[in-house]
Amino acid sequence: MTRFYILLTIMNPEILLFSSDEDITYWELKNLDSSKLNISLDELQKTQEIFEKNNIKACIMWETDFHTKFHNINYTPYIMHYLWDLSLLDKQILGIVWPRQPSQYSFRVLQNMFDVAQNYDFVTISGMAEWVDQLCHSFSVKYKIPTIAVLWWGIHHFLKWPNRYIIDTIVQNWWLILSEYKINFIPTKYSFPQRNRIVAGLSDLLFLPEAWEKSWSLITAEFAYQQNKPIFVTPNDIFSQTSIWIHQLISDKKANIVVNFSQFFAENFKKLSSAEDTQKVDLPEIENKIFSTIKTKWALDLSNLINETNLDPDTLMTHLTMLEINNYVFQESPGVYNCLM
C-alpha cells in the first residue's frame, strides 16, 4: 500500500484502482492484493485528478456514507459514483420509465402529471436515455422538481456527451447523477438493463405511462415488483401498441391504475408548504427573504442568491452568516446554501 500513501487522505484507494484499471472487477477488489497490481502512481494520480476536476465523488458499500437506499438495490453495487446532492435519496422518490418510442399519449400524460406534481415534495428518478427518460428529467427541470439521473455509463464519459442541456441543468441545480461504473466506462447492451435495477431499487413508487411488448421499461417494472414497490400505470386504448404491456400488468394485478393525478399525489406524497407557510418563519425581514428564496429554489450559490434577492454582497453575507449560525441554512458545498428546515 506504500504507493497509495499520498492518495489515502483524498480518496479510498479501491475507488482509484477500480477506474484506473480497465480489467479489474468489483469482485476482485474485495480480495485485492494491491502489491500484485501493475498500476503506476502516475496513473492513479491521473485518475484522481479526473475525480477532483469534475467533483466526482464515490462511496463503497461498507463505508458510512454509502446511503441506506443503495442496499435496496438488487445486487447492491460495491461502489457508487455520484455528482452533487446524495441527500436527495432521503426524500420520497418517484421512478418514471417508459418505452424508447413513446407516443403523444405519453407526452400528454406527463404534462398532466407534472402540472399536479409541482405542488408536492418528492424527487423524480429515471435513466437519462435519449427521448425517453430525458423527458422525465426535462419536465422535472421545467417544474423545478429535483431529479436523479442514473447512468448506464461512466460519469466522466457522460460529462463529455454532446447533448449537454439536461446534464448541465442537473449539475447547475446541484441535484444528483449516479453511476456504478468506472468513470470512463463506455455503455454496452448489458449495462442498460443493469442500470434499470438501480432505478427500481431507489424508487419508492414506479410510474409507467406506456410500455411496448418487450419494452426495456418492463425490466424496471419487474425489479420493482420483486421488491414489492408500488407500480402505477395509466390505461390506454386496448388497440394501442404502446400500451400492450401496461394492460398486461393491470391484468396480472402487478400495477395500480391512475386516472386522476390529483388523487394519486394526494394519496402518496406530502404537499409542499405554500408561499404563505414559508413566510411564517419568525425571522427579521431580510433574513426571512433570504431563507424563503433558498427554500423555494433549493440549493443556491452566492451569485444566484444575489440575483434572486437583489441584495448587495455585503448585506447578503451578513444575514447569511446569521442564518447559518442559527441553523436555518447550511453550506452543502463551499458557497452553496440549502435549508435545514
BATI-946061 format. One record per residue: y, z, x of N, C-alpha, C, O in turn; residue in three letters. Coordinates in steps of 0.02 Angstrom, whole numbers, plus 50000, padded with zeros to 5 digits. Last residue first. Layout:
N
YZXYZXYZXYZXALA/...
// end
This chain:
341
511705036548274511635038848204511435032948160511355033748099MET/511975031748394511435036748392511305038948320510845042948308LEU/512375014648427512465020848390511855025348395511285023048398CYS/512825007148586512485007148522512565013948490512795018648522ASN/513594997048713513585003048672513215001948606513264996648575TYR/513564992848879513354990448813513224996548769512805000748785VAL/513814997649006514344994048972514174991348903514584987948872GLY/512134997549053512814998649075513334994349039513304988149040PRO/511255000248898511264997448966511984997948987512424998648945SER/511555008848799510855006948805510725003048869510155002548893GLU/512565022048791512525015648827511785013948836511435017148876GLN/512945028548627512645029048694512645022148726512715017048691PHE/513835038548505513625032248535513305033548603513375038948631VAL/513905051948471513935046948417513695040148442513385036348405TYR/513985062648563513335059948542513355055648479512895055648438ASN/515155066548618514955069848556514325066848524514155068448467ASN/515265057748725515205064948739514935068648677514535073348684ILE/515465045848654514855046648694514735054048709514165056448705GLU/516685047848596516115046548552515455047648590514965050048561LEU/517455049148712517385054848666516785053948620516425058748606MET/517325036148763517085041748802516985047948758516495051548766THR/517985029048664517265027948676516955033748713516405035948698LEU/519275033248685518925035448624518175034148628517775037848599HIS/519545027548812519675034648799519265037148740518945042348743THR/519245013948793518825017948838518925025448827518445029348831MET/520285010148703519585009448684519145014048727518715017548701LEU/521425012348780521315016148718520585016048698520295021148679THR/521185002848882521265010048898521135014348837520795019448841ASP/521094990148814520534992948851520585000448865520095004048860PRO/521754990448645521834988948716521284992648755521034997748731ASP/520864984148501521154989648539521244987548612520864983448638LEU/520214975748413520914974248431521264980048465521864980948460ASN/518874976648383519314982248361520054980848372520474984348344THR/518314964748432518164966948363518654972248338518814972348279GLU/518764963748564518914958348516518824960748444519224958948400ASN/518244975548618518974974448620519164969148568519664969948532ILE/516884973048600517194978648565517964977848563518274979348512LEU/516684962348687516614961248615516934966848574517214965648521ASN/516904969148808517334963348790517294961948715517794960548683SER/515894979048808516604980848805517044975148783517504976048744LEU/514544974848694514814976348760515574977248753515854976248699ASP/513584982148563514154978048584514364979948655514354985748674LEU/512254983048446512494984248514513054979448532513014973448519ALA/512854981348279512334983348325512644984148395513234985848401TRP/513914980148193513754974348235513154975448281512974971048319LYS/514004992548130513944986448090513684980648131513284976648107THR/514125001448236513575002248189513464995948148512894994248133LYS/515294996848298514664996748335514074997148286513574993648295ILE/516214999148193516124992448220515454991948256515084987048247THR/516135012948176515935008548121515805001448145515344998148121SER/516655017248301515975019048281515715014248227515155011848231PHE/517965012348294517515010148348516785011248327516365006848334ILE/518425019248181518455011948183517965009248235517605004448222LYS/518285032448222517895030048165517865022448163517355019548146ASN/519235032648322518525033448341518065031148284517535028348296GLU/520385031148245520215026048295519475026548313519135021448320ILE/520325042848158520355035948133520125030748184519715026448168GLU/519085055348198519775052748198519775045248183519275041848195PRO/517705057548083517965056148149518705054348144518935052248091LEU/516435059047990517035063247999517285062648070517115066748113ASP/515915045047903515825049047963516475052647978517005049547979VAL/516175036347800516175043547784516055047947845516105054047840LYS/516035023147829516695025947838516705033547828517205036847846GLN/514735020647790514885020747862515555024247874515645027847924THR/514895020247654514505025647683514655026347757514695031947783ASP/515625008347642515935014647622515565020547652515875025447673GLU/514704998947682515294999947724515635006547707515905009947751ALA/513065006347651513635001947634514205003347682514195008347719SER/511555006547742512135010147717512695005247703512785000347740SER/510164996447687510684998147736511235002247703511365001447643LEU/508655002747615509274998947609509775001247661509815007147678LYS/507025001147678507595005547665508235001347664508344997147707LYS/505694992047598506164993247652506734997847629506894998347570PHE/504864989747486504564990247552505034992047609504804993647664ASN/505524988647365504904992447366504644993747437504244998347447GLU/506614980647394506734987347367506114991647372506164997747382ALA/505994968847433506344972847483506474979947458506434984647497PHE/505404964847308505004965347369505344969847420505034974347448PHE/506494963947221505974968947209505564970247272505404975947288GLN/507134953247282507494959547271506994965247261507074970647289SER/506194943047275506334946247340506734952647333506684957047376PHE/504914939347176505594942047170505754945947234505484951347246ASN/503674935647202504054931047160504774933247153505194929547127VAL/502324937247306503034938847300503364933547256503334927547272VAL/500674943847304501134938447282501844941147278501974946447250ILE/499674948647442500064950547383500574945147367500864942147412ASN/498044944047503498774943847505499074945947438498774945047385ALA/496714944147486496944946247552497714946647555497994949247603LYS/496004939047378496314945647372496504948647441496464954647452LYS/495624926247377495184930947414495444938047413495144942547442ASP/496714920647311496054920647278495584925647311495184928947276SER/497684921847412497764925447348497094926147313496924931447288ILE/497134913547508497244920547524497324924747461497074930347456LEU/497194901547436496544904247454496594911647472496164915647454GLN/498544899547426498174900947364497484903547379497204907347339HIS/498774897147560499114902747527498724904547464498594910447451ILE/498094885647585497794891847608498154898047583497884903547583TRP/498914875947520498194876347507497934883247525497584886447485ILE/500234872847537500074879447510499334880447495499144885247462SER/500404860047578500664865247622500514872347597500634877147633THR/499944852047477499524852747537499754858547582499364861447618GLN/500034856147309500414855547371499964856847431499644862047435SER/499414858747193499254852347224499634851247289499554846147322PHE/499934870547148499234870647171499024864047203498514863847237ILE/501534875247200501144870247164500434869947191500344869347251ASP/501424892247259501754885747254501324881347208500824883647181ASN/501794909647301501374904247273501774897847265502394898047263PRO/502124917947449502444915047389502004909347364501864904747401THR/501414933347513501464926047510501854924047448501914927947401VAL/501014946647625501374944247565501464936647570501574933947624PHE/499954959247680500134952247686500444950047621500184951447567ILE/499864974747765500004971247702500244964047715500674962947757PRO/498544977147881499264976247872499384972647805499034967747791LYS/497234979647921497474982447857498234982247850498524986547818ASN/496814972548026497144978848041497424982247979497804987047984GLN/496354960947969495864965148003496154972148018495784977048023GLN/497574955547927497094957847877496584962647908496414967747879TYR/498134951648050498474956748009497984959747958497984965747946ALA/497224941748089497324947748131497634953348090497414959148095PHE/497464932947983496804935947990496834942148035496514947148021GLU/498784929048005498614932547943497934936047949497854941647924ALA/498644922448127499054928448123498874932548062498814938648065THR/497854911948082497594916348134497974922948133497674928348137ILE/498704905647995498134909147966497794913748017497494918747999LEU/499574898748073499814904948043499254908948011499314915048002SER/498924887148104498934892448155499154899148125498944904448147TRP/497924880547969498574882047999498514887548050498114892148042SER/496824876447897496764876647970497434877748005497514876048064LYS/497874871047768497184872447788497154871747864497414866847892GLU/499544877847781499074872347775498364875047788498274880447815TRP/500544888947702500014888647753499554882747736499204882747685ALA/502104897547668501644891847660501094892447713501174895947763GLU/502684909947686502904905947629502434900147615502364898047557PRO/502054925247731501924918047740502184914347679501924915347624LEU/502324940647813502504936147757502374928947777502564926747831PHE/501734956947844501734949947864501874945647803501594946647750LEU/502284972947903502104968547847502124961447873502504959947920LEU/502374977348030502174982247980501964978647916501534981047879ASP/501884969148180502164968748113501924974648070501334976548074SER/501164969948295501804973348294502124973448225502584977348212LEU/500014962248268499944969248288500594973148284500584979248270GLY/500524949448241500184953248188500154960648205500264964848161ALA/501054946248367501494946048307501174950348252501524954348221VAL/499864947048440500414951648455500894951948396501124957448378ILE/499124936648391498854943448381499394948648395499384954048366ARG/499834925448434499844927248363499584934248350499814937548304ASN/499544923848569500204926448551500214928948478500554933848462ARG/498334917648556498344924448584499014927748568499034933848555GLN/498684904948509498374909748462498354916848489498354921548450PRO/499354900948637499684900748571499344905548522499684909848494PHE/498494900848743498994906148741499344906448673499604911648654SER/497714889548731497404896048718497924901548710497814906448673TYR/498444878848768498224878948698497914885548680497844887148621LYS/499754886348870499144882448861498954882648787499254886348748THR/501344887748957500894888748900500294883948900500324878348925PRO/501524894149119501644888349076501134888549019500534889549032ILE/502244908649190501664905749157501874899949112502334900549071PHE/503134916149261503204908949266502624905149233502514899249245ASN/502764929449232503444927249215503544919749220503984917049187ILE/501204930849146501574930649209502254927349197502304922849155LYS/501264937148974501054932649028501474933349091502024936049090TYR/501654943648863501144947048903500964943048966500554945249006GLU/503324945248810502794940848834502294944848874502484949048915SER/504764946248703504154949148731503684943648756503654938248728LEU/506434950248673505964944848688505374947948724505454951948771ILE/507664956948566507054958048605506644951748611506514948248562LEU/509414958848580508834960148538508204960248582508224963648634TRP/510704956748626510314962048655509714963948610509544969848604TRP/511404945748590511404951248542510994957248566510934962248531ASN/511124937248695511814939648686511864945548638512314949748644GLN/509754934748671509964938248731510664941248722510784947048740VAL/509844927548552509444933648554509654937948614509714944048608ILE/510644916848597510884921248544510504927748544510804933148536THR/509844910548693510484913548713510734918448661511014923648678ASP/508794906148609508674910648666509314914348683509324920448688ILE/509464897448524509154903448496509024908548551509124914548541ILE/509964887548619510394891148571510084897748548510394902948552TYR/509214879948710509464886448730509784890648675509874896648684ARG/508044870048748508334872048684508584879248689508224883948675ASN/507504869748879508114866048864508444867848798509054867348791PRO/507014884448967506884879948911507524876348892508044879548888TRP/507104894349057507294887649081507204882349027507304876449039LYS/506574905348998507304905249007507554898549033508154897149030LEU/505204902649007505534902048942506294901548950506624897848914PHE/504954906249138504854899349118505234897949052505534892649044HIS/505194919949121505624915949167505564908549151506054904949152HIS/504174923549028504894924249011505334920049057505814916949033ILE/502794912248996503134917449035503874917649022504184912449007GLY/502184909748825502304907548894502684913048931502884918048900TRP/502234913148697501574911348723501634908248792501184904648814TRP/503274927048646503164920648680502424919448696502044924148706LEU/504104933248511503504934248551503304927448580503174922748543VAL/505654939748472505294933548486504704934948533504804937648587ALA/506384948948346505964949448405505584942848413505254940548367ILE/508034952448282507404948648282507054949248349507364950048401THR/509194959848169508874959648234508194956148231507834956748181PRO/510244950148071509654954448067509304954248135509134948748157ILE/511294941548043511394947248088510844952548079510974958548081LYS/511094929847979511224935647937511274942147977511294947647948TYR/510884921048088511394919548038511584925747998512174926847983LYS/509774927048150510424926648185510984925748134511494929048137VAL/508824924948050508984931848072509654932048107510054936548095SER/508784911148047509024914747988509214921948006509714924547982PHE/508234909348177508884906548159509184910048098509784911648098SER/506974915548169507474918148215508184915648197508664919448202HIS/506394907048071506444914348060506984917348104507404921148081CYS/506454895148141506834895748080506914903048061507444905048037LEU/505554896748243506274896748260506704897448198507264900048202GLN/504344894848185504554901748197505304902048213505634907048198ASP/504674879748173504354884248126504614891348135505054893548098VAL/505354872348269505414870448199505154875848151505404876448095TRP/504374879048401504884874348378504804872848304504244872048280GLU/504044896648402503794889748402504334885148374504704887048329ALA/504364910148403504804905548439504514898448446504724894748490MET/503634919448324503364917148387503744911848424503494909148473GLY/504344934648254503994928248248503864925748319503964929348368SER/505054947648159504684945648218504334939048205504064937948150ILE/506494957148107506014951748099505644950548164505894952148218THR/506804973748054506824968948108506324963348092505784964848066VAL/507874982747938507234980847966507344975748022507914973748036PHE/508704987547806508644989747875507944988247901507464991947888ASP/509574975847699509044980747714508974981747789509154977547829TYR/510364965347664510564971847639510074977447658510154983147635ASN/509784953647704510364956047743510594962947722510984966147757GLN/508814949947609508624953947668509204956947705509144962247735ALA/509384941147517509244948047497509154952547558509394958247559VAL/509484929947594510064931847554509994939047531510494942647526ASP/508204928747643508704931647687509354933347650509734937647672PHE/507534922947529507324929347558507884932547598508034938447589MET/508194910747512508214915747459508034922647486508354927647468ASN/507844904647634508544905647617508624911047564509044915447569GLN/506444904347621506754908347674507494909747660507734915247672LEU/506314895447512506054902247508506394906747559506614912247543VAL/506884883847565507174886847505506954894147498507354898547481ARG/506004881347671506704882447685507044885947626507454890447635PHE/504794879447601504874885047647505604886547661505804892447663SER/505104867447532504974873547494505054879647538505354884647517TYR/505124857447621505774860047600505694866547560506154870547555GLN/503714862347726504054858147678504744861047662504924866347687SER/503264863647900503444866547835503794861447790504134856947814PRO/502254861348010502624856247972502794858947903502504856847853GLN/501634872648060502064868748105502484863548068503014861648092ARG/501654886247936501374880647974501884876748014502494877548005PRO/502274903247972502064897947926501874891747967501924892048029TRP/502834920347973502494914648004502324909547951502234911247892VAL/503574935348006503654929347965503344923348002503574921548056ILE/503464952947998503244946748030503314940847982503124941447924GLY/504554965848000504284960747955504104954547994504544951148021LEU/504574982648046504554975748069504214971148018503654972547996ILE/505614996648061505114993248020505154985748035505694982948038GLN/505915002048233506105000448164505524997348126505014995548156LYS/505465003048360505475009148321505625007848247505485012048204ASP/505684991048419505004992248395504954998748355504464999848320LEU/506924991948470506854988448405506164989548376506064988948315LEU/506824997048596506865001948541506854998548472506775002048422SER/506914986948686506244988848665506254993748607505754994448571LEU/508054975448710508014981748674507314983348646507134981248591ASP/507804965648854508264969548815507944975148775507604979348804TRP/506334957248877507054956848888507394961048835507284959948775LEU/504714960848949505204960548895505914959748921506064961348978TYR/502934961048967503594959548994504084959048936503904957048881HIS/501594971748976502044968248929502714967348962503044972248982MET/499924972749030500634972749050501024969048996500804963748972ILE/498824972848947498854977649002499574978349027499794983949042TYR/498794971948768499004969048833499034974548886499244980148873PRO/497374975848672498034978148695498204975048763497814975548810THR/496544969448569496504968048641497194969548672497534965048696TYR/497734970048439497034968648458497014966548531497404962348553ASN/499004982148445498824975148455498084974548472497834978248515ILE/499384995048444499154992348380498894985248387498614982448339ASN/499954997748564499254999748556498954997448490498354997948479HIS/501254994648545500854989848583500104991448577499684987048584PHE/501785005648482501584999948439501184994748478500814990848448LYS/502145014048587501535015648549501315009748505500715008948494THR/502675005948737502805008048668502155009048629501665005248638HIS/502715012448888502305007548852502315009648778501995014548760PHE/503305022448959503745017948923503375012248887503685007848859ASP/502255029049024502575032348967503025027748927503135028848868THR/500815018549061501455021549077501795024249014501645022048959GLU/499675011549030499595018749042500245022249059500245028249072TRP/500084998149014499825001948956499755009448968499775013348920MET/501674994949088500944994649091500664999649041500975004849028ILE/503124984449069502794990949066502044989949063501794984849038CYS/504614976449128503904976249111503634983349109503894987849143ALA/506094965949117505764972349126505024971549109504824966649078LYS/507304955249180506644955749150506334962549167506334964549226ILE/508554951349226508494957649188507824958249152507784961449099ASN/508614940949313508574939249242508494945349197508384944649136ASN/508644947149437509174942349420509194941049345509734940149317LYS/507454954949435508114958149436508664953449413509104955449375GLU/506414945249431506454950549382507164953249378507444953849323PHE/506734938149547506744934749482506804939849426507184938949378ILE/506534947949642507214945249633507274941649567507794941849534GLU/505154949549637505584954949614506294952549601506614954749554GLN/504774937449695504604938849626505044944349597505294943849541THR/505254939649824505494933849786505364934949711505794933449669LYS/504474950449862505204951449855505514945749815505984946849776GLN/503234944149868503334949649822504084950749809504284951949752LEU/503474935149971503294932649905503404937949852503654936549797GLU/503724943850078504244939150056504104936549986504564935849945ASP/502504950050094503054954050068503614949550044503954951149995LEU/501144939250040501644941550088502174945850054502284945349994SER/499514942049999500174940549971500704943450017500694949450032ILE/498044943049996498424939550047499094937250017499214931250010ASN/497214958349968497594952649941498034949649996498344953150036LEU/496624969450015496234963350021496614957249995496364951650000LYS/497444979949984497394978150055497014971650065497064968550118SER/497294982549850497854978349870497804976149943498094971049962SER/496074982349749496134984649818496664980149850496514974749875ASP/496004986049577496314982449631496284986049698496444991949704LEU/495554986449447495124988749502495364985849568494974983449609ASN/496554981149369496314987849354495884990749410495864996849420LYS/496724968049409497234972949426496974980149418497164984549456LEU/495684961549348495644962649420496154967849443496044971549491GLU/496174960649220495574964649232495484966249306495234971649324TRP/497244951949228497354958849208496774963249230496874968749256TYR/496994941749379496974943049307497134950449293497164954549339THR/497654930449500497444937249483497494938349407497974936149375ILE/498194917849527497494918449507497284925349483496784925949448ASP/499514918249568499344914149511498644915549483498524914649423GLU/500414932049611499774928749625499554924849563499424927849511ASP/501554937349557501604934149623500974930349641500994925749682SER/501274943649440501654937449436501714933849503501894927949505SER/500484954449489500244950349434500614943649431500294938449421PHE/501284960849584500674957249604500454952349551500244946749566LEU/502254966749503502444961549551501834957449572501864951249577LEU/501454975749434501834970849397502044965049442502004959249422ILE/500964983849535500494979749498500854974249459500594968649452GLU/502064991149581501814985549621501324981049584501284975149599PRO/503394995049474502694996149487502404990049525502484984449502ASN/504984994649556504524992249505503814993949524503644994249583MET/505805002149643506094997449597505624995849540505834995549482ILE/505095009849729505635013249693505945008649640506305011049597THR/504205000549787503965005549740504515008849699504405010549641LEU/504634992049885504694989849816504544995349765504724994749707LEU/504364997450006505064995849992505154994549918505694995849890ILE/502944998150000503355004250002504075002949982504365006849944TYR/502054988150004502404989049941502914994749943503264995949895PHE/501434988650126501894983150116502294983850051502804980550043ARG/500574999750109501165000150152501674994750136502274996150132THR/499395000050041500005000050000500635000050042501185000350015MET/
// end
